[in-house]
Amino acid sequence: MRAPSEKKSDDSKDSFCEELEQIFYYFPEYRVKIVLGDFKAKVGRENIFKPTIENESLHQDNNNNGVRIVNIATSKNLVIKSMIFLHRNIHKCTCTSPDEKTHN
């Protein structure tokens, strides 16, 4: 399963989120569930999302995919762990643009 990029249609993003939720419910008997992947999301530091991400996000604002993944995590009582631990900003991104000005 591959997460759609930010440029993809809302229908493809909705389809991905629905499939992710189906997979989540496929394993109901497990107490601990880990959802791991590259969701092509920018998760910002908005106060409303602090219970899910706390203060350690690389980005100031969310993109559409970021809002979707935070909503899924919140609705499933999950925490986005990559954002909770204190890291230097250079360790919070997986991709840097050729001009080294944009980090994702």
C-alpha positions as CSV (number, residue, x, y, z in Angstrom):
1,M,0.0,0.0,0.0
2,R,1.5,3.3,-1.0
3,A,0.4,6.7,0.4
4,P,-0.7,9.2,-2.2
5,S,1.3,12.4,-2.6
6,E,-0.1,15.8,-1.7
7,K,-0.8,16.5,-5.4
8,K,-3.1,13.5,-5.8
9,S,-6.9,13.8,-5.7
10,D,-9.0,13.8,-2.5
11,D,-10.6,10.6,-3.8
12,S,-7.3,8.7,-3.8
13,K,-6.4,10.1,-0.4
14,D,-9.8,9.0,1.0
15,S,-9.3,5.6,-0.5
16,F,-5.9,5.3,1.1
17,C,-7.3,6.4,4.5
18,E,-10.1,3.9,4.3
19,E,-7.7,1.1,3.4
20,L,-5.5,2.1,6.3
21,E,-8.4,2.0,8.7
22,Q,-9.5,-1.5,7.4
23,I,-6.0,-2.8,8.1
24,F,-6.1,-1.3,11.5
25,Y,-9.4,-3.1,12.4
26,Y,-8.2,-6.4,10.8
27,F,-6.1,-7.0,14.0
28,P,-8.7,-6.2,16.8
29,E,-7.3,-8.5,19.4
30,Y,-3.9,-6.9,19.7
31,R,-3.4,-4.4,22.5
32,V,-0.5,-2.6,20.9
33,K,-0.6,-1.6,17.3
34,I,2.2,0.0,15.4
35,V,1.5,1.7,12.1
36,L,4.7,2.4,10.3
37,G,5.3,4.1,7.0
38,D,5.9,7.2,4.9
39,F,2.5,8.9,4.7
40,K,3.9,11.9,2.7
41,A,2.6,14.2,5.4
42,K,3.7,17.4,6.9
43,V,2.5,17.5,10.5
44,G,2.6,20.9,12.0
45,R,2.7,22.2,15.6
46,E,-0.9,23.4,15.8
47,N,-2.2,23.4,19.4
48,I,-5.2,21.2,18.6
49,F,-2.9,18.3,17.6
50,K,-0.5,18.5,20.6
51,P,-2.0,15.4,22.4
52,T,-1.1,13.4,19.3
53,I,2.2,15.0,18.2
54,E,3.3,17.2,21.2
55,N,6.0,19.8,20.2
56,E,8.6,18.0,18.2
57,S,7.3,18.4,14.6
58,L,9.7,19.7,11.9
59,H,7.0,21.8,10.3
60,Q,5.0,24.8,11.5
61,D,1.9,23.9,9.5
62,N,0.2,20.8,8.3
63,N,-0.4,19.8,4.7
64,N,-3.6,18.0,3.7
65,N,-2.0,14.6,4.2
66,G,-0.7,15.7,7.6
67,V,-4.2,16.6,8.7
68,R,-5.5,13.3,7.5
69,I,-2.9,11.2,9.3
70,V,-3.3,13.1,12.5
71,N,-7.1,12.7,12.3
72,I,-6.7,8.9,11.8
73,A,-4.2,8.7,14.7
74,T,-6.4,10.7,17.0
75,S,-9.5,8.7,16.2
76,K,-7.7,5.4,16.9
77,N,-6.1,6.8,20.1
78,L,-2.6,6.5,18.5
79,V,0.4,8.8,19.0
80,I,2.7,9.9,16.2
81,K,5.9,8.8,17.8
82,S,8.4,10.2,15.3
83,M,7.2,13.6,16.4
84,I,7.4,13.1,20.2
85,F,11.0,12.5,20.8
86,L,13.4,15.5,20.9
87,H,15.6,15.4,17.8
88,R,17.7,18.0,16.0
89,N,15.7,19.3,12.9
90,I,18.2,17.6,10.6
91,H,17.1,14.2,12.0
92,K,13.4,14.9,11.6
93,C,13.3,14.9,7.8
94,T,13.8,12.1,5.3
95,C,14.2,14.2,2.1
96,T,16.0,17.4,1.4
97,S,15.6,19.4,-1.8
98,P,18.6,19.9,-4.1
99,D,18.9,23.6,-3.0
100,E,18.8,22.3,0.7
101,K,16.1,24.8,1.6
102,T,13.1,22.5,1.8
103,H,13.1,19.5,4.2
104,N,10.3,16.9,4.3
